[in-house]
């Protein structure tokens, strides 16, 4: 937490030079009362007092989405609150949530329009009297600050995400102006975690926002509890002005009659107040009284009512309590109160109108903002060239396996290349596209990714090696995405990124030892965390574009890719996981997604995204077979159950024992894991399967084709008692080079010892 420094970069628009002596004449109690008066609610008052005692210039965080014309609460109330805070010595950082507005689909998701609205806001605050000359107010643009400090921001947002359940985030809809009935996208479910990260990135001591943002403020304190951080940001939640219409709790920009806008003309203000809900003698739920309490009296220290002598004559109210007493008794009637309110509001807004009339820059901004459609709309599709411009990385973050030799496949025909690549997949979507790809591209890029999550089993080791070698022999370039950040999101190795990295390096050592062809320069190992940080400005907009296009239900259907079911209670991190994995495909410019059938759903998501962005060249899905567990009924190997699979570092005796105990019923082929091992590991590796047995049991026999072996097994001629020892022997032949490597190489041995000591998490 302490490593997150307050920014001093070009992305902050500073309001001037600081004057640290402004509050010298105020006592601690006076400073406390001023700051406390900003909030309708404060969590916790004692912590606020202690903060002001210890820190002369505490940092106050306030954020807003540029989402259309500014209403009076955002303009006048925010100016009042900011001026109170700076007068008490606080430094106010106003986080202009342009990226967040894009996520929340404001201004149709158009970032350029959103930026113009943000600049229009700043012009209003200047004109409305926000004290920007003391150097204690900074406007920080979220998009620029996040990109400039991506290495700090995104790991923090992803640290927060796994600690919060999806159901919890559904409760945070209010901060985005969404109701319980709205169907949220993946982007919107991650929104609160991003906003929470902004608080810590700016090293905020105080979260000063509206009561509608209270839940995200609570998220910051919850995160502090989770990470054992004692200095929690103090939550100071200011009052939310209601709508001018009856029964509406909040102003709405899409309904101009519900609020006064900062650029409204005098006649518009008069008409809106004239039509505003203001029942005689009724104080509760009366928006006109709320305007007087929260805008007029704080601005002018009084409220002047001008009326005829027969109606009681002019009267100046110095306190809101005095006004309420007159209003409840009937001494002050709405017919007199409303014109007085309209007049006072116009006094507040006149400097803003003048600024937007006389200042050409401000005038142009206002015209463009008024022309924009402020109602939520479908975001425009990103230009195709933005997607196509993502180049294959060739940075220091990639552990390259050598230099490329483009001539290795010259002797193969197109049909031969196709058959080799196609043989990798149990399923191919689509075969005709694969053939066209190989015909048109000499070195298509094949993407394969994995989470470093514990010891490597034989499917990850031997099967992946077989498949990678097939692909490179057919001229493909294979990019193996070491999904360390993804493993963290999925809480593998307890979410410890250092442990995850150790596991990743251990896996690479295994592939080297087992015979993966990494000397030809066509296999790259790319660490997700490093590559994403190096190209954050490309990666994250791509993730959010995908997240915006898919609702939470669609993303939950991809939970299988994380080893989860749709019934599991997922965290926010796990919801954003499919969007990130889908983004990887485009980020690495993959032509082929070569992964297990358990990853099929997210690869289909990538093809669907191509339809969204009007991209014709969809990634081809090549889904390889998933080896089952060794025990009866186990569809998949499990690292948390050592008996379910052979590990690449198992000793010979362990392999023998596991195969001896494996499910292998006589004459039964369906659901027989031993036969699966022979089909997908032994036959591809040795091109034959040798069974050694006594003469009375039929003598030795070599099977050149798997179909012949199946025929013998189903007939009963080949018995499990003979098949199992033969399988164990050949598995040990495959694994022996790995054992030798981990015994003789000190670095590999050290990695293995560490990985074996780690507790495997689901």
N, C-alpha and C positions, 0 to 999 in steps of 0.2 A: 504494500500500500504506500509506504513512504517513498518508494522509488519513482512514483508518478509526479513529475515536476509540472508546476504551473507554466503554461506556454508563454513564450515571449517571441513568437514567430510572426511572419508576415500575415498569417491567417487571422490575427487579432487586429480589429480596427480600434485602436486606442482613442480615447476621447480627449486626451491632453496630458499634461504633466501632473504628477501627484503633489499634493500639499499635505504632508503628514502632521502639520501643526493645527489643522482645522478643529480638532476635537479636544485640544488641550484644556479648554475652559470648561468642558463637561465632566461631571463626576461619573463614576462607574454606574451609579444608580440611574442617572439621567440617560446615559447611553443605553442602558438596559431597557428603560421604559420606552425610549424612542424605537428601538429595534423591535421590542415586544409588541408595540402598537400596530406593527405591520400585519401581524398574523391574527386571524380569528382563533387560531389554535396554535399551540407551541408544544413540541415534544423534544426535549424536556426543558422546562424553565431554569432549573438549577444548572443544567449543562450550559445553557446560553449565558447565564451570569458568569460561570467559570471561564467560558471561552472569551468573553469580553474583558475579563480581568487579566487573562494571560496574553491575549493577542491584540495589539493595537489596530491591526487592519485585517480582521477576519474576512474570508472570501465567501460571498453570497452568490449562489447559483440560481439563475432564473432562465427558463427556456421557453421558446414559443415556436410554433410552426407558421411560416409565412403562407397564409392560405386565402388571401383575398383582401378586401378593404378592411381597415382597422376600425373596430368599434371603440366606444368611449372607455370601456373598462380596460382594454389593452393600452389605450393611449393615456388618458388622464390618471386612472388608478395606478397604472404601472409607474408613471412619472412621479406621482406622490410617494409611492412606496420606495422607489429607488432613491429619491431625494432624502427621505427619512434615513435610509440605511447609510448613505454616504455622509450625511451630517453627523452620524454617530461613529464615523471612522471606518465603516465597512468598505471593502472593494467589491463591486458588483460585476459579475461576468454574465452577460446576457448571451446565452447559447442560441444562435439562430439556427433552428432545426430544419435546414433546407433538405438534407437527405431524409430526415424523418418525415417531412411533408411529402416527399416523393414516395416513401414507403406507404404512407397513409393515403396515397392517391389524391392528394390535394393538387389543384391546378392541372388536373389530368395527368399527374405524374411528370410534368415537364419541368426539369430542373432549372432551365433558363428563366421560365416564367416565375418560378418560386424565388429565384434570386432577385428578380426585379421587385417582387412583393416585399422581400426582406429589406431592400434598399429604400423602398417607399416607407416602410415602418420607421426606419432610422430617421428619415426626414421629418416624419410626424413628431417623433420624440424630441428632436431638436427644437421644433417650433412650439411644442407644448410646454417647454420649460424644464425638461429633464436636465439636471445639473451635470453637464459633460465637461465642464472646464477644469474641474479639479483633478482629472486624471484617474478617477476612481471608478469609471464606468468603461467597460470594454465590450465590444460586440465581437463574438467569436463565431465564425461560420463553421457549422458542423462538418460539412463535406471537406473543406480545406484542412481543418484541424485534424480530422480523422485520417485523411490521406497523409498528412505530414507526420503523424505519430502512429501510423498503422501498427508498428511493432509493439506498441504499448496498448493501444485501444482494443484491437480485436482479440488478443489473448485474454484481456480482462472481460470483454463481453461474453466470450466463450467460457470463461471461468464462472460467470454468473449464471449462464443458461442451464447447465446441468443441475444446479441447485434448486431449480424451480420447475414444478410440474405444469403440464399443459393446462390442467384445470385451474391452477392458480392464476395463470396468465389470462385465461378467459375472464377472470374477475377484474382484470386491468383494462377492459374494453373502454371504460369511462375516460381514460387518459387520452384516447384517440378519438373521442367523440362518437363511440360506437355503442350500440345497444346490445342486449342479450340476444336479440333476434338476428343480428347481423352475422353473416357467415364470414369468419376471418380468414385471411390468407396466411401463408407461412411467414410472409414478411411482417404482418401485423402482430403475429404471436411472439415474434422475436423483438418487437419494438421496445417493450418495457426494459428488457435486458440491455439494449443499446443505450436507452436514456439513462439507466442506472450507471452504466459505465462512464457516461459523460460527466456525472457528478464527481467520480473519482479522478478522471483524467484532469479535470480542472482544479483538483484538490480543494473542493468546496467544503467549507466549515458549516455552512447553512444552506439548506434547500428552501428557497423562497419562491413558492409557486401557489397556484390556486388550490382550493380544497378538492377540485376534480382531479388533481394530480397527487393526492395524498397517498394513494396506493403504491405508486412508483417510488415515492419517498420512503415508504415503509420497506420497499424492496431493498433499498440501500442499507437500512439498519439491519435487516435480516441477513444480508450478505456480510456485513461487519460481524454479526454474531457467528456466522458460519466459519469465517476465517480468523476468528478470535481477535478482531481489531477493536481496541477499546475506544478510540476517538471516532465516534459515530457522527455523521453529519446531523445537525439539528434541523428538525422539520418545522418550518414556519409557514403555515398555510393561510393565505389571505382569503378574504370573503369573495364570493362570486356574485356579481350583480345579476339580478334576474331579468327575464324578458319584460318588455313593456306590456305584453299581452297577458291576459288572465290565465293563471294555471300553468305557465311555462317557467320552469326553474332557471333556464339558461338562455342567454341570447343566441340567436342563430344568424349566421352571415347569409344563409340562403333565403332568409325571410327579412327583408329590409325594415319592415314595420316593427320588428321585435327589439330593435336597438338603435341608438344614435351612433352614426359613424363619424369618425374624426374629420372627414371632409364634407359632411353634410352642410348645405346652405342654410341660412337663417330660417327661411320659410319651411324647409323640410323638418328642421328641429321643432319649430312651432306646431306644425301639423302632427308630428309623431307624439309630442307630449299632450296635445289636445285630445288625441284618440287613445292615449294610454289608460290602462286600468288604474283607477284611483277612487275607490268607493268612499263616501263620506264616513267619517268617524272610525273607519277600519284601518288599523295599522298593520296587522298581520298580512303578509303577502302583498303589500302595496308597493309596487316598483318605484313610484314617484318619490315616496318617502325614503326608499333605499338609495336613490340617486342623490337626494339631499344629504343623507347621512354620510355616504361614502365618497362623494365627489365635491359637493358645493361647500359644505362647512369646512372640510379639510383644506380646500383651496382658498376660501375667503375669510374663514374664521367667523362667518355669520351667514344668515340667510334673510334677505330683505324681501318682504311682501308689500307690494304697492296696491292699495285698494281705496275705494271711496270712503268718505267720512261716515256715511250711513252703514257701511259694512265694517266699521271699526277703525278706519284709517290705516296709514302705513304702520308696519311693525317690523322691527329687526330682531331676529332670534339669534342669540349668541351661543345657545347650546341646543343640541338636538332634543334633549329631554324636555326643554321648554316648549319646543315646537310640537312634540308628540302630545303633551298635555293639552295644548290648545286644539289640536286636531281631533283627539278623542272626545273632547267635550263639545265639539261642533263650533268652537270659536273661530277656527280656521277652516274654510270651505275649499273643496277641490277647485271651484271656479276661480278662486284667488291664488291658490297654491300653484296651479299649473302654469299660468302666465309668468309667475315669478321664477319658477323652475326653468322654464324655457329661456327666459332672459339671462339667467345666470349661466346656463349651459352655453348659450351663444357667446357670452363673455369669455368663457374658457376656450371656445373653438375659434374665435375671431383671429388670433395670431396664427393659427394653423391655416385658415383660409387665405390670409394675406401672404403667407409663405408660399403656398402653392399657386398663388396668382402671380407673384412677383419673381420668384426664383424659377428660371427656365428649366433647369434640371429636374426640380421637384414637380413642376407642372407637367413635363413630359412623362415622368414616372406615373403620376396620378392618372393621366389619360390612358396609358397602357394597362394599368391595373383595373380601371373601370371597364375596359374593353374585354378583359379576360373573363372566362366563364368560371365563377367561383363554386358552381355546383359540382360535386364529385362526378367524375367521368372516367371512362376507360382510358388508361394511359396509352400514349402513342407507342407504337412498336419502335424499338431501337433500330437505327439504320443497319442494314445487313453488313455494311462494310465494317461496322464496329465489332461485329462478331468475327468477321473474316480477318481482321487485322491482328488477332491474337496469334503470335508466332510461336513456333516450337522453342521452348527455352534452351539456351545453350550457356547457362550461367554457371558460376562457381557453386551454386546450390545443388547442381546435379552431379552425382557421382558417376561419371561416365565409365563405361566398361572398355573403352579402347577406341581405335580409329576405324572409320567405316570403310568397307570394301564393296562398292556398288556393283562389282562384277561377279559376285558369288552365285547369282542365279541366272547368268547368261545362258547356261546350258539347259535350263528348264523351259518347257513350253508353257504357254498361258494355262492350258488345261491342267498340266502337272502342278503348277503353282496353286491353282484353284483347289485341286483335290487335296493338296497338303494342308492348306489353310482351313479348308472346310472340315477336314478330319479332326480338327481341334475341338469343334463344337458338337454337342449333342443336338443343339438347335441352332439354326441360323436365320436371322431376320435382316435382310432378305438375300437369297442366293443370287438372284440376278444382279442385285446391286453390288454384291461381292465380286462377281465376275467382271462387271464394268469397272469397278475400282482397280482391280489388279491389271486390267487392260490399259487403264489410263494413268496409273501412278506406279512408278518404279519402286518406291519405298513407302508404302502406306504405313501409317502410324497406328500401332495396336496398343491400346491402353489396358493395363491390368493394375489393380490396386489391392492393397491388403492392410489390415490393422495389425500392428505388432502387439500381440496380446498374450504372449506366453510361449511355451515350447512349441516347436514346429512339428506337425504330424506329417505322415508320409504323403498325404494328398497334396499339401502345400509344397512339400519338398520335391518329391519325385514327379508327381503329375504336372506341377507347374514347370519343372525343368523340361520334361518331355514336350509340353505344349510350346514353351518359349523356343526351344530348339527347332521345332517344326516351323514356327512362324519365321524365324530368322533365316532358315534354310530356303524359304520361299521368297526371301527378299524383304520381309517386313522389318520395320524398326519397332522394337518393343520398349515402351516406357512403363516401368514398374513404379507406381505411385505409393511410396511408403506413407501411409495415412496416419501419421503420428498424432496430428491434431484431432483427427476423427476418432482415434482410439481414446483420446482424452475425453471428447464429447460423450462417447459411449461408455465412459467410466471403466475402461480396461486398465488393468494394473493400478486400480484405485484412482485413476485420473492423474497419475504422476508422470509428467512428460519426460522426466529424466530416465525413469525406468522404461518407459515406452521406447525411448531412443536406444537404450541398451538392447532391448529385445529386437528392434529393427536391425541393428548391426550384427546380432547373433544370426538372424535369418539370412542375411547376405553371405555370411561365412559358410552357412550350410549350402547355399546354392553354388557357391564357388567349388566346394568340395564334392558335391554330388554330380557335377558335370554340366552345369548350365553354360552354354557357349557365350561367354561374355568377353572373349578376346577379339571378336570380329567387329566391335564398335557399334553393334546394333541393339545393345541392351543398355538402357540408362536406368539407374536407381535415383529417384527424385524424392526428396524429403518434403512432404506437404507443407509443414510449418515454415521452412526456410523459403521455399519457392513462393508461397502465398505472401509472406511478408515482403519479399523482394519485388513482387508485382501486385501489391495490394490494390493499386489504383485500377488495375484491370480485373482482378479477381472478384472483389466484393460487389461492384455494380452488377456483375454477371450473376452472382448468387442472388442478389435482391430482385433482379429481373425475373429469375426463375421462381423465387418465393412469392412475388406478386401475382404470378400467373396461376398459382395453385393454392387451393384452399387447404385448410388443415386436414380435412377428411381424406383428401387425395394423398397427402403426404404421409398420413398415418398408414395408408395401405402399403407404403414402402417400408414399413417397420421390419419386414423380414430381412432386409439387407443388413440390419444390425443384430441379427439373431434374436429379434423380439417378435411378439405377436401383436395383432391389432387390439387385443384385449389388455395388454400390459399398460400400466400407467406410465406414460412417457414424459420425459422432461422436455423443456423448451429446446435444449441442446439437441435432443434426439429428433425433434421436429425439423430443425434447420439442417440436420445432417444430410437428408436426401437432396436438399437444394444444393448443398456444397458438393456432394458427390456427382450430381448432375452437372454442375458447373465445371468440375474437373475435366469432364469429357471435352468441353469446348476450350477450356483453358490450355489444355495440352494439344489441341487441334487433332484429336483422335479420329481416325477413320473407322476403326474397329474397336468395339468394346468387348474385350476377351476376358470374361469372368465366369464364375459359377452360375448355375441355374438359380441359386438363391439370391443373386444380384439382378435377376432379370427385370424386376419391376422398376428399378431406378434407371436402368438402361432404356426401358420403354419410355420413361419420363423424359429422357433426353431426346428421343425421337419425337415425342409429342411437342416438346419445346421448339423443335425445328418448325413445326406447323404454326406455332404462335408467332415466330419471328420471320416466317416466310422464307426459311432456308431450305433449299432443294436437296442439298447433299447431306442426308441424315447419316449419323453414325450407324454402322452395321453391328448388329448384336450377334456375338458368337458365344453361346453359353455352353461351357463344358460340364461334363457329368460330375455329380457330387458323390464321392465315395461314402457308403454308409458306415455306421459304427459296427464294431465286431460282434456286439451282443445282439440278441434277437430283438427285432422291432425298433432298432435305432436307425432312424433315417439318415442321421448325420453324426459325424465324429464329434466328440466333446472334449475340449482340453481340460475341463474340470473333472472328467472321469477318465483316468489314465487307461483303464481296461478297454475303453471303447475304440482305441486307435493305436497304431504303431507310431512312436515318435522317432524323428530323424536321428536322435542321439541315444536311442535305446541300445542297451548292450545285447549281445547275441542271446544270452539266456532269457532276457526279458521278451525278446521277439518270439523265441520258441514257446515260452509259456503262454503268451497272449494268443498266438495262433492255435496252440493246443486247446485253449479254452473257448476259442471263437465259435460262434454259431455256424454250423455246417452240416445240416441234416442230409442223410443219404438220399440220393436220387432227386433231391429238391433243388431246383435252380433259382426259382423266384425268391428274392429276399435273402440270398446266400452271399454274405460279405466276402467269404474266401474266394468264390468265383469272380466277384467284382474286382478283387485285388489282382487276380491273374489276368483278367481282361484289360484293365486300365493301367497296370503297373508292370507286370512281368512280361507279357507278350510284346508291348511296345518297346520295352527295354532290351529284351534278348531275342525277340522274334521266334521264340519257342518256349515250351514248358516241359522240362524233363522230370519224369516221375521215376524214382528208384525204388524197386520192390523185389521181393524174393521171387524165385522161379515159380513156386507153387501159387503165388498170387498174380501170375501173368508176366513177371519179369519187367525189366525197365522198358519205359515207353516215352518217346519224344513226340509231343504234340506241336505241329507246325501251325495249326489253325485252331482258333478258339472254338469254332463250331464242332470240330472233331472231339475236342475235350468234353464239350457239353453233351454230345451224343453218348460218349462212354459213361459220363457221370449219371445221366438220366437212366441209362440201362442198368446201372449198378456195377458195371465192369470196373469203374474207377471208384474206389471207396474213400471216404474222408480220412481214414487212418493212413492211407498212402498219399493222398493229396496234401494234407496239412504239413507233413515234414518237408515235402518238396517245396511248398510255398514258403515256409519259414527259411529254408536254406537259400532260396533265391533272393528273398528280401534281405537277408543278412549280407549277401554278396553286394547288393546295391548300397547298403548302409556302411559297409566296412571302410570305404574311403572317408566317409564323414567322421567315423569314430577315430580313425588315424589322425585326421586333421585336428580334431579337438584334443587329442592327446599330445601331439607334437608342437602345435602352434600355441604359444603362451597367451597371446591376445584372445584367440578363439576359446581357449580353455577358461580364461578368466570370465569371458562373456557368458559361457555356459553355466558356470558356477553361480553367477549372479541371477541368471534367468531361472535356474532351478530353485533358487531361494525365494523368488517372488511368489506371492499368493495369487493364484489365478482368480480373476473376478469375471462374472458373467457379462 
